[in-house]
Amino acid sequence: MNIKINNIPSFMQAEIEQLQSKLSPLLKKNMKYGFFSTVMIGFSVINLFFLLFKNESLPISKIALGIYALVGAVGFALLKENKHNQKEIVKMSQQYMLDRIKKSSYITDARKSNYFKRVNEHPLTAMNVFFEFLAEEQQWKNKSSHPD
């Protein structure tokens, strides 16, 4: 899952690629769980509906009911695992951002603690804060390499 955004600078793109490489195995697993859970739940619900409500002529098979219910239960278990993995992905990406902020030698400790606070308090906007950090860090890098 490579995200290529043309409007962002190369130093930000490099950070996104590093983050993706760390998250890639979990993202792939999460996508599979999401797909299979949706298919299994849909299959189970549709078949249970037709078996219970639209099947007036044939007797209801307890084995078929059990199989469809089991497929649905497995689907819901995969869905729950999917949600757990999503939380883990958020934690891992947030930890990567915090570690990266901590490693920076161009940003002052006061600015680092500000970024830490913002990433921890607002996890939904953490990527925006991280991009802001990267832009500020790049400015300091440029200033230090090109003194006036």
Secondary structure, DSSP 8 states (H G I E B T S, - for coil): -----TTS-HHHHHHHHHHHHHHHHHHHHHHHHHHHHHHHHHHHHHHHHIIIII--SS---HHHHHHHHHHHHHHHHHHHHHHHHHHHHHHHHHHHHHHHHHH-SSS-HHHHHHHHHHHHH-GGGHHHHHHHHHHHHHHHHHHHHS--
